[in-house]
Amino acid sequence: RFQPETQSERQIEHGPIRSISERALTYGKSRIIMQEIRYPDWPVKEYKIRIHWSESGMRLKIAIPVNMEHPSLTAEIPGGEETFSADKQEHAHGQWIKIKSDNPGEELLIAHNGLHGFDFDGRDVRLSVLRSAVYCHEQGDQLLTGPEPRYMDQGEHEIHLAIWSDSAVSPALVACWLVAPPLVWPHLPVGATY
């Protein structure tokens, strides 16, 4: 578990369109810089997460608590969606997850920019973010002695998540917005002279 750095939380923006707060967390030799973005007129919380990963032989997951009775999980798959059981197994999926309870209107929606793995135990959905195994190493095989092995997923990574509970907001559209956000190009007007 990553721990928050003392006095690292700060407000970056606060205005009528959006508010951004940032904090830093550490674990071992790794560090996360997480921005939480809130919009007053939109029910979606957006998270921009920059990870400086320096661990070896470990997997990083983001756990999102699900506070519901008898939740069922549906996720995007190629060409559609599929319902998954709370079996604690790793599953592949597309870019969004929808969790509903037996109570009408009680749901949690998650979209991201390409994590594609999760496990679910009925209490938490855990998104697979990084896996720092040795390259080409099969489980159970002994590592050869010799040069220092190379580990996967080392260095800096950026994750973009959105979490909300209003089913009127389409998870597919939010996922598209995270993967391909609108572009803004600053430029001088044509024909301007200075």
Salt bridges, closest charged atoms under 4 A:
GLU5 OE2 - ARG31 NE 2.64
GLU13 OE1 - ARG18 NE 3.03
GLU22 OE1 - ARG10 NH2 2.85
GLU36 OE2 - ARG38 NE 2.56
GLU46 OE2 - HIS160 NE2 2.49
ASP87 OD1 - HIS91 NE2 3.03
GLU90 OE1 - ARG59 NH1 3.77
GLU90 OE1 - LYS61 NZ 2.63
ASP119 OD2 - LYS61 NZ 2.57
ASP119 OD1 - ARG126 NE 3.01
ASP121 OD2 - ARG123 NH2 3.24
GLU156 OE2 - ARG50 NE 3.99
GLU156 OE1 - HIS52 ND1 3.45
